[in-house]
């Protein structure tokens, strides 16, 4: 993040050069990868990008020399799919808009090579040149955008690359921001259509700011000191422009260590680094000019891990920890002298202790507490020995009836599952102790959505458990006792669910009729008695015949197959006989492999089928049922692995 430019897109067209100077020749590098079919606010990103580019280019002066480079727009899976669609010249804005509007979005993301070719097309070693990369994904073709940025900066006459991260997370943005920063350019995040439009409109409509028009000073409020890894809140007063940031820096003259855009709210939140010392918090106007700052001291924080010194190979070990508990903190197991981890687990709120499975290979290893999955804060040795060779754990001291008259009860291991009617729903869980008990008041929560049963340990007592699966809420009260039930099924609560009553997939399904479309307007709950398949078919979609493939020798596949057709004609196939990788991606679901092309994968209907298509346990558990099912003959074909075809998904794991 260098201090060189106010400008953003399209050379950042009107302000890439001092007032009165001729702007640099510019090429826009447009992402044509298949991920642009992903949606933001219910609209494909490619539609938003097309409209916004046309809007911005309509304001560009005719004398501005612009060109267009695209990648991933012609062929799937080809890292060489890069094309100079419009050579840089004056008056090309209408042609660029038309070419972007007609682009297809299919392939991979060779963004580094595309930027290199754009720089060469601009003769960046001879003339001032600007490349503007618009991408919604990271490099996928084994190239290093950071190294490319350094190379272009060193060999270019006056070369600048700007990067617009469309829909990238903050962590993803950091991986491509270096391409801009190494060349004195800007990385601009755009998280939605409104943010993209505002950022582009501001940067192309505002001329370069003369020194006399510098913004007023800003101020920050924050604690005087904070612990290593601690996330603090920072209040701010300043211009509040879209690209203004609050940063953590070693000094005003150094590059930021971390940052947050003020557009995210007031206060903003920043995490402290792993090294103790004196730092400054800075307000940067346009993410470049420091107009306000204040000091902050980062101090030590206790970090430790408790675990047995010697453990058995293949055993599961509980590791208690004390540390910052930042968002991506984790505990890793590594071999002594090596950087890569063998296994790890995120600590997150309430995950204490964490549990790691030890390797089968004996020897000395290290447990590492890693801050934000970026820096090591603490380490301790742990030795893995052969099974049966570890010393028995030390006995817990008996409770002293005088100093410890009431020993704390042991936690009880339980299993929680939702009453989903057989659907594979991803659910996030939380539990609160019922008031009036002698229990800690803290809530238990799973920070991630989990499909299937969840295992946890609770102190004996009564708890109100809630599970969230989109618009469906599961809720119930459980009683955890040392000698009581260990598994609890939580029912759907229609009163708490934003969608009200259970969706059709959770109600009584109708018989599956092959070739019949769902008339809607709601999903159609279908069940095929022969195969045991069950699905909530989206309105307008058509379900084909459900069946089990049979070889010419009469061997029946152990997983069912079926095809679904979208209103536009695209296909989704469950356990297809053959599926080439260039046709589209496949995902593993309860019923096996669900395959579709990239365009259909972006439709909400595909997500609904993926989340609700299940294979009922009765059909999977009864081997005699397979011999009674209607089967479709399948001739053996060269290159087909029949063993793989006939193996149920669960046996492949």
C-alpha positions in Angstrom: 0.0 0.0 0.0 2.2 2.8 -1.3 1.6 6.5 -1.0 1.5 7.3 -4.7 -2.0 7.5 -6.0 -5.6 8.6 -5.4 -6.8 6.7 -8.4 -8.8 3.5 -8.9 -10.1 2.0 -12.2 -9.5 2.6 -15.9 -6.0 4.1 -15.7 -7.9 5.5 -12.9 -8.9 7.3 -15.9 -9.2 11.0 -15.1 -6.7 11.1 -12.3 -3.9 8.8 -13.3 -1.6 11.8 -14.2 -1.2 15.4 -12.9 -3.7 17.9 -14.2 -2.7 19.0 -17.7 -0.5 15.9 -18.4 -1.4 13.2 -20.9 -2.7 10.1 -19.0 -0.9 6.8 -19.4 -2.1 4.3 -21.9 -4.2 1.7 -20.1 -5.4 -1.8 -20.6 -8.3 -3.3 -18.5 -7.7 -7.0 -17.7 -11.1 -8.6 -17.3 -11.7 -11.8 -15.4 -13.6 -14.2 -17.6 -13.3 -17.3 -15.3 -16.3 -19.5 -14.3 -16.4 -18.1 -10.8 -17.9 -14.9 -12.2 -21.2 -16.8 -12.3 -21.2 -16.5 -8.5 -23.9 -14.2 -7.2 -23.9 -11.0 -5.1 -27.2 -9.7 -3.8 -29.0 -12.3 -6.0 -27.3 -11.2 -9.3 -24.4 -12.9 -11.1 -21.1 -10.9 -10.6 -20.6 -11.0 -14.4 -23.8 -9.0 -14.9 -22.8 -6.4 -12.3 -19.3 -6.1 -13.9 -20.7 -5.7 -17.4 -23.1 -2.9 -16.4 -20.5 -1.1 -14.2 -17.8 -1.2 -16.9 -20.2 0.3 -19.4 -21.3 3.0 -17.0 -17.7 4.0 -16.2 -16.5 3.9 -19.8 -19.3 6.2 -20.8 -17.6 9.0 -18.9 -14.1 8.4 -20.2 -12.8 11.2 -22.6 -12.4 10.1 -26.2 -8.7 11.0 -26.2 -8.0 8.4 -23.5 -6.1 5.4 -24.9 -7.8 2.3 -23.6 -7.5 -1.4 -24.4 -9.1 -4.7 -23.1 -7.4 -8.0 -22.2 -9.5 -11.0 -21.0 -8.7 -14.4 -19.6 -10.8 -17.6 -19.0 -13.4 -16.5 -21.5 -13.1 -19.0 -24.3 -12.0 -22.4 -22.9 -12.5 -24.3 -19.6 -9.4 -25.4 -17.7 -6.8 -23.7 -20.0 -4.3 -21.5 -18.4 -3.2 -20.1 -21.8 -6.7 -18.7 -22.5 -5.7 -15.0 -22.6 -6.6 -12.6 -25.4 -6.0 -9.0 -26.2 -9.6 -8.3 -27.3 -9.2 -4.5 -27.9 -5.7 -3.0 -28.6 -5.1 0.2 -26.7 -6.1 3.3 -28.7 -8.2 6.4 -28.5 -11.9 6.3 -28.7 -12.2 2.5 -27.9 -14.5 2.9 -24.9 -17.7 1.9 -26.8 -16.0 -1.2 -28.4 -14.6 -2.3 -25.0 -18.1 -2.0 -23.4 -19.6 -4.1 -26.3 -16.8 -6.8 -26.0 -17.2 -7.1 -22.2 -21.0 -7.4 -22.7 -20.5 -10.3 -25.1 -17.9 -12.1 -23.1 -18.4 -15.7 -21.9 -17.2 -16.7 -18.4 -15.8 -20.2 -18.4 -12.3 -21.0 -17.4 -9.4 -20.6 -15.0 -7.7 -17.5 -13.5 -4.3 -16.9 -15.0 -4.3 -13.3 -13.8 -0.5 -12.9 -13.4 0.2 -13.9 -17.0 -2.7 -11.8 -18.3 -1.2 -8.7 -16.5 2.2 -9.5 -17.9 0.9 -9.7 -21.5 -1.1 -6.4 -20.9 2.1 -4.7 -19.8 4.0 -5.9 -22.8 1.2 -4.8 -25.1 1.6 -1.3 -23.6 5.4 -1.4 -24.1 5.8 -0.7 -20.4 9.6 -0.6 -20.7 9.4 2.3 -23.1 6.3 4.3 -22.2 4.1 5.1 -19.1 1.6 2.3 -18.8 -1.3 1.4 -16.5 -3.0 -2.0 -16.1 -6.3 -2.3 -14.3 -7.1 -5.9 -13.2 -10.7 -6.7 -12.3 -10.9 -10.2 -10.6 -13.2 -12.1 -8.4 -10.7 -14.9 -7.7 -7.1 -15.8 -6.9 -4.4 -17.0 -9.2 -5.1 -20.6 -10.3 -2.2 -21.2 -12.8 0.9 -21.6 -10.6 2.1 -18.0 -10.8 3.1 -15.5 -8.1 1.4 -12.1 -8.6 3.6 -10.5 -5.9 6.8 -11.5 -7.7 5.3 -10.3 -11.0 4.6 -6.9 -9.4 8.2 -6.6 -8.3 9.5 -7.6 -11.8 7.3 -5.1 -13.6 8.1 -2.3 -11.2 11.9 -2.9 -11.7 11.8 -3.1 -15.5 9.0 -0.7 -16.3 9.6 3.0 -17.2 6.5 4.2 -15.4 4.3 1.2 -14.9 1.4 1.0 -12.5 -1.0 -1.9 -11.8 -4.3 -1.4 -10.0 -6.3 -4.4 -8.7 -10.1 -4.4 -8.1 -11.1 -7.4 -5.9 -14.7 -8.0 -6.7 -16.3 -10.1 -4.0 -13.0 -11.2 -2.5 -12.7 -11.7 1.2 -10.2 -9.6 3.1 -7.8 -12.6 3.3 -8.1 -13.2 -0.4 -7.6 -9.5 -1.2 -4.3 -9.6 0.7 -3.0 -12.3 -1.7 -3.5 -10.1 -4.8 -3.1 -6.6 -3.3 0.7 -7.0 -3.5 0.5 -6.9 -7.3 -0.8 -3.3 -7.0 1.3 -2.3 -4.1 4.6 -3.4 -5.6 4.0 -1.1 -8.6 2.7 1.9 -6.7 -0.9 1.1 -7.5 -4.0 0.6 -5.4 -5.9 -2.5 -4.3 -9.7 -1.7 -4.2 -12.1 -4.1 -2.6 -15.7 -4.1 -3.9 -18.0 -6.4 -1.8 -21.3 -5.7 -3.6 -22.8 -3.9 -6.6 -23.3 -0.6 -4.6 -19.8 -0.6 -3.4 -18.3 -1.3 -6.8 -20.5 1.4 -8.4 -19.6 4.0 -5.8 -15.9 3.3 -5.9 -15.7 3.5 -9.7 -18.0 6.6 -9.9 -15.9 8.4 -7.3 -12.5 7.7 -8.8 -13.4 8.4 -12.4 -15.4 11.6 -11.7 -12.9 13.3 -9.4 -9.8 15.0 -10.8 -6.4 14.9 -9.2 -6.4 16.7 -5.9 -4.1 19.8 -5.8 -2.1 20.3 -2.6 -4.3 23.2 -1.5 -7.3 20.9 -1.4 -5.9 18.4 1.0 -8.5 17.0 3.4 -8.9 18.2 7.0 -7.1 16.3 9.8 -8.7 13.2 11.3 -8.6 11.8 14.9 -8.7 8.3 16.4 -9.8 7.0 19.8 -8.3 3.7 21.1 -6.8 2.2 24.2 -3.2 3.2 25.0 -2.1 -0.4 25.0 -3.3 -3.8 23.9 -2.1 -7.4 24.2 -0.5 -9.4 21.4 -3.2 -10.8 19.1 -5.9 -8.8 20.8 -8.6 -7.3 18.5 -9.5 -3.7 19.6 -12.1 -1.2 18.6 -10.9 2.2 17.1 -13.3 5.1 16.9 -12.6 7.7 14.1 -13.5 11.2 13.0 -12.5 12.1 9.4 -13.7 12.6 5.8 -15.2 9.1 5.7 -14.5 8.7 2.0 -15.1 5.3 0.5 -11.4 4.4 0.3 -10.3 5.8 3.6 -8.7 3.3 6.0 -7.5 3.0 9.6 -4.2 1.2 9.7 -1.7 -0.2 12.2 1.9 0.8 11.4 5.4 0.7 12.9 5.6 4.4 12.0 3.9 6.9 9.7 6.6 6.3 7.1 6.2 2.5 6.9 3.7 0.3 5.1 0.6 -0.8 7.1 0.8 -4.1 9.0 -3.0 -4.4 8.9 -5.9 -2.1 7.9 -9.7 -1.8 7.8 -11.8 0.5 5.6 -13.8 3.1 7.5 -16.8 2.2 5.4 -17.2 -1.0 7.4 -18.4 1.1 10.4 -17.4 3.2 13.4 -15.6 2.0 15.4 -13.5 -0.2 13.1 -11.7 -3.3 14.5 -8.0 -4.2 14.1 -6.0 -7.1 15.5 -2.7 -6.5 17.2 0.5 -8.1 15.8 2.5 -10.9 17.4 5.6 -8.7 18.3 5.5 -6.5 21.3 6.6 -2.9 20.9 5.4 0.6 20.0 3.2 1.2 17.0 0.9 3.9 15.6 -2.7 3.8 14.5 -3.2 6.0 11.4 -6.1 7.4 9.5 -5.3 7.4 5.8 -7.3 9.4 3.4 -7.8 7.6 0.1 -5.8 4.8 1.7 -2.6 6.7 1.0 -2.3 10.1 2.9 -2.0 10.0 6.7 -4.1 12.8 8.1 -4.3 11.6 11.7 -2.6 9.2 14.0 -2.1 8.1 17.7 0.4 5.8 19.4 -0.4 2.3 20.8 1.8 -0.1 22.8 1.5 -3.9 22.2 2.3 -5.9 25.3 2.9 -9.5 26.1 -0.1 -11.9 26.7 0.0 -15.3 28.4 0.2 -18.1 25.8 0.5 -21.7 26.9 -0.7 -25.3 26.1 -1.2 -28.2 28.5 -1.0 -31.8 27.2 0.7 -35.1 28.2 4.4 -35.2 27.5 4.2 -38.7 26.1 1.3 -40.1 24.1 0.5 -43.2 22.0 0.6 -43.4 18.3 -2.9 -42.9 16.7 -4.4 -41.6 20.0 -6.6 -38.6 20.4 -5.1 -36.0 22.7 -6.8 -33.2 24.5 -4.8 -29.9 24.5 -5.9 -27.1 26.9 -4.7 -23.7 25.9 -4.4 -20.1 27.1 -3.9 -17.4 24.4 -5.3 -14.4 22.5 -8.3 -16.5 21.0 -8.2 -14.5 17.8 -10.5 -15.4 14.9 -8.1 -17.8 13.1 -6.0 -18.9 16.0 -5.2 -22.6 15.9 -3.0 -25.3 17.4 -0.9 -27.3 15.1 1.1 -30.5 15.3 4.5 -30.5 13.5 7.5 -32.6 13.3 10.6 -31.2 15.0 12.6 -29.1 12.6 9.8 -28.8 10.0 7.5 -25.9 9.1 4.5 -27.7 7.7 1.8 -29.1 10.0 0.6 -32.7 10.2 -2.8 -31.8 11.7 -4.4 -28.8 13.3 -7.6 -27.5 14.9 -9.0 -24.0 15.3 -9.5 -23.0 18.9 -12.3 -20.5 18.4 -14.7 -19.6 21.3 -15.3 -22.4 23.6 -13.2 -25.0 21.8 -11.0 -25.6 24.9 -9.5 -28.2 25.0 -8.9 -28.9 21.3 -8.4 -32.5 20.2 -5.7 -33.7 17.8 -5.1 -37.2 16.6 -1.5 -38.2 16.9 0.4 -39.7 13.9 1.2 -43.4 13.6 5.0 -42.7 13.3 6.7 -42.5 16.6 9.1 -39.7 17.5 9.3 -36.1 18.9 6.8 -33.5 17.7 5.8 -29.9 18.5 2.5 -28.4 19.5 2.3 -24.9 18.1 -0.1 -22.1 19.1 -0.4 -20.1 15.9 -1.8 -16.5 16.0 -4.4 -15.8 13.2 -3.0 -18.7 11.3 0.0 -16.5 10.4 2.5 -16.3 13.3 3.8 -18.8 15.9 3.3 -17.6 19.5 4.2 -20.7 21.5 5.5 -24.2 21.2 5.8 -27.3 23.4 7.3 -30.7 22.8 5.2 -33.9 22.7 6.6 -37.4 22.2 4.7 -40.1 20.3 5.5 -43.7 21.3 4.2 -47.1 20.2 0.7 -48.2 21.3 0.8 -49.5 24.8 4.1 -47.9 25.6 2.8 -44.6 27.0 2.8 -44.3 30.8 -0.7 -44.2 32.5 -2.0 -40.7 33.1 -1.4 -39.3 36.6 -4.3 -39.9 39.0 -6.3 -36.8 39.9 -5.8 -35.8 43.5 -8.7 -36.6 45.8 -11.0 -33.8 46.8 -10.1 -32.3 50.2 -13.4 -32.3 52.3 -12.2 -29.1 54.0 -10.7 -27.0 51.2 -12.8 -28.5 48.4 -16.0 -29.8 49.9 -17.8 -30.1 46.6 -15.8 -31.5 43.7 -16.8 -30.0 40.3 -18.9 -32.6 38.4 -17.4 -34.1 35.3 -18.6 -33.1 31.8 -20.9 -35.5 30.0 -20.3 -36.3 26.3 -23.5 -36.0 24.3 -24.6 -36.0 20.7 -27.1 -33.5 19.3 -28.9 -33.9 16.0 -31.7 -32.1 14.2 -35.0 -33.8 13.2 -34.6 -32.9 9.5 -36.7 -35.6 8.0 -33.6 -37.1 6.3 -32.3 -33.9 4.8 -28.6 -33.1 4.8 -28.9 -29.6 6.3 -25.9 -27.5 7.3 -26.8 -26.3 10.8 -25.0 -23.9 13.3 -25.8 -24.8 16.9 -25.8 -23.0 20.3 -26.9 -23.9 23.8 -27.7 -21.8 26.9 -28.0 -23.1 30.5 -31.5 -22.8 31.8 -31.6 -20.0 34.4 -31.6 -20.9 38.1 -29.0 -23.6 38.0 -25.5 -23.8 39.6 -23.9 -23.7 36.1 -21.5 -21.2 34.4 -23.7 -18.7 32.4 -21.6 -18.9 29.3 -23.2 -20.1 26.1 -21.9 -23.1 24.0 -21.8 -22.6 20.3 -20.4 -24.2 17.1 -18.9 -21.3 15.0 -19.3 -23.3 11.8 -22.3 -24.9 10.1 -22.2 -28.7 10.5 -24.1 -31.4 8.5 -25.2 -34.3 10.6 -24.9 -35.0 14.3 -22.7 -32.8 16.6 -20.7 -34.1 19.6 -20.1 -31.9 22.6 -19.4 -32.1 26.3 -21.8 -30.4 28.8 -21.8 -30.2 32.6 -24.9 -32.0 34.0 -27.9 -29.7 33.9 -30.7 -28.4 31.6 -30.0 -26.5 28.4 -32.0 -24.7 25.7 -30.5 -25.8 22.4 -31.1 -24.0 19.1 -29.9 -24.9 15.6 -30.0 -22.5 12.6 -30.2 -23.8 9.0 -31.1 -20.8 6.9 -34.8 -20.0 7.4 -35.3 -23.2 9.4 -34.8 -23.1 13.2 -34.6 -26.2 15.4 -35.1 -25.7 19.1 -35.6 -27.8 22.2 -34.7 -28.2 25.9 -32.4 -31.1 26.9 -31.5 -32.6 30.3 -27.9 -33.7 30.5 -27.2 -36.3 33.3 -24.3 -38.6 33.9 -26.5 -41.6 33.8 -29.1 -40.2 31.4 -29.5 -40.3 27.6 -26.4 -39.4 25.6 -28.2 -38.5 22.3 -30.8 -35.7 21.8 -32.9 -35.0 18.7 -34.0 -31.4 18.4 -37.3 -30.8 16.5 -38.0 -28.0 14.0 -39.6 -24.9 15.7 -42.1 -23.4 13.2 -42.6 -20.4 15.5 -39.0 -19.4 15.5 -38.3 -20.2 11.8 -38.5 -17.1 9.6 -40.0 -19.2 6.9 -42.8 -20.4 9.3 -43.9 -23.9 8.7 -41.5 -26.6 7.6 -40.7 -26.5 3.8 -42.1 -29.2 1.6 -38.9 -31.3 2.0 -39.7 -31.6 5.7 -43.4 -32.6 5.1 -44.9 -35.7 3.6 -43.4 -36.2 0.1 -45.4 -37.1 -3.0 -44.7 -40.1 -5.3 -41.8 -39.5 -7.7 -43.2 -39.3 -11.3 -40.4 -39.4 -13.9 -40.6 -36.6 -16.5 -43.0 -34.5 -14.5 -42.0 -30.9 -13.8 -42.7 -29.1 -10.5 -45.5 -26.6 -11.2 -44.7 -24.5 -8.2 -44.8 -21.8 -6.9 -43.3 -23.8 -3.9 -40.8 -26.7 -4.1 -42.3 -30.1 -4.7 -41.3 -32.8 -2.2 -40.8 -36.1 -4.0 -39.9 -39.6 -2.9 -39.1 -42.6 -5.1 -40.2 -45.7 -3.2 -38.1 -48.0 -5.5 -34.7 -46.3 -5.0 -35.3 -44.5 -1.7 -34.3 -41.1 -3.2 -36.0 -38.0 -1.7 -35.7 -34.4 -2.9 -37.3 -30.9 -2.7 -37.6 -30.2 -6.4 -37.5 -26.5 -7.2 -40.4 -24.9 -9.0 -40.0 -25.3 -12.8 -37.4 -28.1 -12.6 -38.0 -31.6 -14.0 -37.0 -34.9 -12.3 -36.1 -37.8 -14.5 -36.4 -41.5 -13.8 -34.6 -42.7 -10.7 -32.8 -46.1 -11.2 -29.8 -48.3 -10.5 -27.3 -48.9 -13.4 -26.8 -52.6 -14.3 -23.9 -54.0 -16.3 -24.3 -56.3 -19.2 -23.3 -59.1 -16.8 -26.2 -58.2 -14.5 -24.3 -56.5 -11.7 -26.3 -53.7 -10.1 -24.8 -50.5 -8.9 -25.1 -49.9 -5.2 -26.0 -46.1 -5.5 -28.9 -44.8 -7.5 -28.8 -42.4 -10.5 -31.1 -39.7 -11.7 -31.1 -36.5 -13.8 -32.7 -33.2 -13.1 -33.4 -30.5 -15.8 -33.5 -26.8 -15.0 -36.1 -24.5 -16.7 -33.4 -23.3 -19.1 -32.5 -26.8 -20.1 -29.2 -27.3 -18.2 -28.7 -30.7 -16.5 -27.8 -31.9 -13.0 -26.9 -35.6 -12.7 -26.6 -37.8 -9.7 -24.0 -40.6 -10.0 -23.7 -40.3 -13.8 -22.1 -43.2 -15.6 -19.5 -41.0 -17.2 -18.7 -37.4 -16.5 -15.7 -35.5 -18.0 -14.0 -32.9 -15.9 -14.5 -30.2 -18.6 -18.3 -30.6 -18.4 -18.4 -29.1 -14.9 -17.8 -29.8 -11.3 -19.1 -32.6 -9.0 -19.8 -32.4 -5.3 -20.1 -35.2 -2.8 -23.6 -35.4 -1.1 -25.4 -38.0 1.0 -26.5 -39.9 -2.2 -23.2 -39.8 -4.0 -21.7 -37.6 -6.7 -23.9 -34.7 -7.9 -22.5 -33.2 -11.1 -23.5 -30.1 -13.1 -22.1 -27.5 -15.5 -20.7 -24.2 -14.1 -23.7 -22.2 -15.2 -26.3 -24.4 -13.5 -24.1 -24.6 -10.4 -24.8 -20.8 -9.8 -28.6 -21.2 -9.9 -30.4 -21.3 -6.6 -32.3 -24.4 -7.8 -29.1 -26.4 -7.9 -28.2 -25.4 -4.3 -31.7 -26.6 -3.3 -31.3 -30.0 -4.9 -27.8 -30.3 -3.5 -29.0 -29.6 0.0 -32.2 -31.7 0.0 -31.4 -34.8 -2.2 -31.0 -37.7 0.1 -30.9 -41.5 -0.2 -33.1 -43.0 2.5 -31.3 -45.4 4.8 -33.9 -48.2 4.3 -32.8 -48.6 0.7 -29.1 -48.4 1.5 -29.4 -50.9 4.4 -31.4 -53.6 2.6 -29.2 -55.4 0.0 -32.1 -57.6 -1.1 -34.0 -54.4 -2.2 -31.4 -53.8 -5.0 -32.4 -57.1 -6.7 -36.0 -56.0 -6.7 -35.4 -52.5 -8.2 -36.1 -51.5 -11.8 -32.7 -51.4 -13.4 -31.4 -49.9 -16.7 -29.0 -52.2 -18.7 -25.6 -50.7 -19.1 -23.0 -52.2 -21.6 -19.5 -52.4 -20.2 -17.4 -49.6 -21.9 -13.7 -49.4 -22.4 -12.1 -47.1 -19.8 -15.0 -47.4 -17.3 -14.0 -48.6 -13.8 -16.9 -50.8 -12.9 -15.6 -51.4 -9.4 -15.6 -47.7 -8.8 -19.1 -47.4 -10.2 -20.5 -50.1 -8.0 -18.9 -48.9 -4.8 -21.2 -46.9 -2.5 -20.0 -43.4 -1.7 -19.5 -44.3 2.0 -17.1 -47.0 1.2 -14.8 -44.7 -0.9 -14.0 -42.5 2.1 
